[in-house]
Amino acid sequence: MAEDEPKKVEPESAQPQGPPPESEPAPAEEEKSVVPPPPLPLPEEKAEDTKALAVAEKPIETAVEKSNEGSVNRDVVLARVETEKKTSLIRAWEENEKTKAENKAQKKLSAIGSWENSRKASIEADLKKLEEKLEKKKAEYAETMKNKIASIHKLAEEKRAIVEAKRGEDICKAEEMAAKYRATGFVPKKLLICFGG
């Protein structure tokens, strides 16, 4: 009898494989939830079997559980693989979008940098031209001022020469008049008027 029971176990283990295909639609539901619920059809089989088969069913339950666990594990693994695939696709998309954003920002920053450099170069060139123009004007103005100073100095020298000449003439004239007054003994009227006043 002990040999018969294991024989029964083997054919019955082939029979319970029928319910797992029925439970295959359940893995579609299980894909939504990662944790698989315990198999429900086993308690119904226990109620239908006799006590003698109940002893023999323990190995059958483990075989059924193993087959259910295998299909559930396979479904869980497939769901996990599908989830990882989606996650990796999302991660790749995210990296791609980040790279696009970085490249776009880098391109704009580069454009701004080149614009800034060109504007700086333009302004520096204008400043250099203005400095050269101011230097030229400064040199011209300095030359003009030097020329004015030279002409003022020349005029001053001419005026000094005229004053010196006039002074010399006035001194000579005064000496001549003094000599004349001495010779005639006459006193000049202008002096008397100054003293007589």
C-alpha positions as CSV (number, residue, x, y, z in Angstrom):
1,M,0.0,0.0,0.0
2,A,2.8,2.3,0.7
3,E,4.0,1.8,-2.9
4,D,0.5,2.5,-4.2
5,E,0.3,5.8,-2.4
6,P,3.4,7.2,-4.0
7,K,2.0,6.0,-7.3
8,K,-1.1,8.0,-6.5
9,V,0.9,10.9,-5.6
10,E,2.6,11.0,-9.0
11,P,-0.6,10.9,-11.1
12,E,-2.3,13.4,-8.8
13,S,0.7,15.7,-9.1
14,A,0.1,15.6,-12.8
15,Q,-3.6,16.5,-12.2
16,P,-3.1,19.5,-10.1
17,Q,-1.0,21.0,-12.9
18,G,-4.3,21.6,-14.6
19,P,-5.4,24.3,-12.1
20,P,-2.2,26.4,-12.5
21,P,-3.2,27.2,-16.1
22,E,-6.5,28.4,-14.6
23,S,-4.6,30.5,-12.2
24,E,-2.5,32.0,-15.0
25,P,-5.1,34.8,-15.5
26,A,-4.6,35.6,-11.9
27,P,-0.9,36.5,-12.5
28,A,-2.2,39.3,-14.8
29,E,-3.8,40.6,-11.6
30,E,-0.7,39.9,-9.7
31,E,1.3,42.0,-12.1
32,K,-0.4,44.9,-10.6
33,S,0.5,43.9,-7.1
34,V,4.0,42.5,-6.6
35,V,3.2,40.3,-3.6
36,P,1.3,37.1,-4.7
37,P,-1.7,35.9,-2.6
38,P,-1.5,32.3,-1.3
39,P,-3.1,29.7,-3.6
40,L,-6.9,29.2,-2.8
41,P,-7.8,26.0,-4.7
42,L,-5.9,23.7,-2.3
43,P,-8.3,23.9,0.7
44,E,-11.2,22.8,-1.6
45,E,-9.2,19.7,-2.7
46,K,-8.7,18.7,1.0
47,A,-12.4,18.8,1.7
48,E,-13.1,16.5,-1.3
49,D,-10.4,14.0,-0.6
50,T,-10.6,11.2,2.0
51,K,-8.5,10.9,5.1
52,A,-6.2,8.4,3.5
53,L,-5.5,10.7,0.7
54,A,-5.2,13.6,3.1
55,V,-2.0,12.0,4.4
56,A,-0.8,11.5,0.8
57,E,-1.9,15.0,-0.1
58,K,0.8,16.7,1.9
59,P,3.4,15.9,-0.7
60,I,0.9,16.8,-3.4
61,E,0.3,20.2,-1.7
62,T,3.9,20.9,-1.8
63,A,4.1,19.9,-5.4
64,V,1.1,22.0,-6.2
65,E,2.5,24.8,-4.1
66,K,5.8,24.5,-5.9
67,S,4.1,24.5,-9.3
68,N,2.0,27.5,-8.2
69,E,5.0,29.1,-6.7
70,G,7.0,28.4,-9.9
71,S,4.3,30.0,-12.0
72,V,3.8,32.8,-9.5
73,N,7.6,33.3,-9.2
74,R,7.8,33.2,-12.9
75,D,5.1,35.8,-13.2
76,V,6.7,37.9,-10.4
77,V,10.0,37.6,-12.1
78,L,8.4,38.6,-15.5
79,A,6.6,41.4,-13.8
80,R,9.9,42.5,-12.1
81,V,11.7,42.3,-15.4
82,E,8.9,44.3,-17.1
83,T,9.1,46.9,-14.3
84,E,12.9,47.0,-14.5
85,K,12.6,47.4,-18.3
86,K,10.1,50.3,-17.9
87,T,12.3,51.8,-15.2
88,S,15.4,51.5,-17.3
89,L,13.5,53.1,-20.3
90,I,12.3,55.9,-18.1
91,R,15.8,56.4,-16.7
92,A,17.2,56.4,-20.2
93,W,14.6,58.9,-21.3
94,E,15.3,61.0,-18.2
95,E,19.0,61.0,-18.9
96,N,18.3,61.9,-22.6
97,E,16.1,64.8,-21.6
98,K,18.7,66.0,-19.0
99,T,21.4,65.7,-21.6
100,K,19.3,67.7,-24.1
101,A,18.6,70.3,-21.4
102,E,22.3,70.5,-20.6
103,N,23.3,70.8,-24.2
104,K,20.7,73.5,-24.8
105,A,21.8,75.4,-21.8
106,Q,25.4,75.0,-22.8
107,K,24.7,76.2,-26.3
108,K,22.9,79.3,-24.9
109,L,25.6,80.0,-22.4
110,S,28.2,79.7,-25.2
111,A,26.2,82.1,-27.4
112,I,25.9,84.5,-24.4
113,G,29.6,84.3,-23.8
114,S,30.5,84.9,-27.5
115,W,28.0,87.9,-27.5
116,E,29.6,89.2,-24.3
117,N,33.1,88.9,-25.7
118,S,32.2,90.6,-29.0
119,R,30.4,93.4,-27.2
120,K,33.4,93.8,-24.9
121,A,35.8,93.8,-27.8
122,S,33.7,96.4,-29.7
123,I,33.5,98.7,-26.6
124,E,37.2,98.3,-25.9
125,A,37.9,99.1,-29.6
126,D,35.7,102.2,-29.3
127,L,37.5,103.1,-26.0
128,K,40.9,102.7,-27.7
129,K,39.8,104.9,-30.6
130,L,38.4,107.5,-28.2
131,E,41.6,107.4,-26.2
132,E,43.7,107.8,-29.3
133,K,41.4,110.7,-30.4
134,L,41.7,112.3,-27.0
135,E,45.5,111.8,-27.0
136,K,45.7,113.4,-30.5
137,K,43.4,116.3,-29.3
138,K,45.5,116.6,-26.1
139,A,48.7,116.7,-28.2
140,E,47.1,119.3,-30.6
141,Y,45.8,121.3,-27.6
142,A,49.2,121.1,-25.9
143,E,50.8,122.3,-29.1
144,T,48.3,125.1,-29.4
145,M,48.9,126.1,-25.8
146,K,52.7,126.0,-26.3
147,N,52.2,128.2,-29.4
148,K,50.0,130.6,-27.4
149,I,52.5,130.7,-24.6
150,A,55.3,131.4,-27.1
151,S,53.3,134.2,-28.8
152,I,52.4,135.7,-25.3
153,H,56.1,135.6,-24.4
154,K,57.0,137.2,-27.7
155,L,54.4,140.0,-27.2
156,A,55.6,140.5,-23.6
157,E,59.2,140.8,-24.8
158,E,58.1,143.3,-27.5
159,K,56.2,145.3,-24.9
160,R,59.1,145.2,-22.5
161,A,61.4,146.4,-25.3
162,I,59.0,149.2,-26.1
163,V,58.8,150.2,-22.5
164,E,62.6,150.0,-22.1
165,A,62.9,152.1,-25.3
166,K,60.4,154.6,-24.0
167,R,62.1,154.8,-20.6
168,G,65.4,155.3,-22.3
169,E,63.9,158.1,-24.4
170,D,62.3,159.7,-21.4
171,I,65.5,159.5,-19.5
172,C,67.4,161.1,-22.4
173,K,64.7,163.7,-22.7
174,A,64.8,164.5,-19.0
175,E,68.6,164.7,-19.1
176,E,68.5,167.1,-22.1
177,M,65.8,169.2,-20.4
178,A,67.8,169.3,-17.2
179,A,70.9,170.3,-19.1
180,K,68.9,173.0,-20.9
181,Y,67.4,174.3,-17.6
182,R,70.8,174.3,-16.1
183,A,72.2,176.2,-19.0
184,T,69.4,178.8,-18.9
185,G,68.9,178.8,-15.1
186,F,65.3,178.6,-15.6
187,V,63.2,176.4,-13.2
188,P,60.7,174.1,-14.8
189,K,57.1,175.1,-14.3
190,K,55.8,171.6,-13.9
191,L,57.9,171.1,-10.9
192,L,56.7,174.4,-9.4
193,I,53.2,173.5,-10.0
194,C,53.7,170.2,-8.2
195,F,55.4,171.9,-5.3
196,G,53.4,175.0,-5.3
197,G,50.0,173.4,-5.2
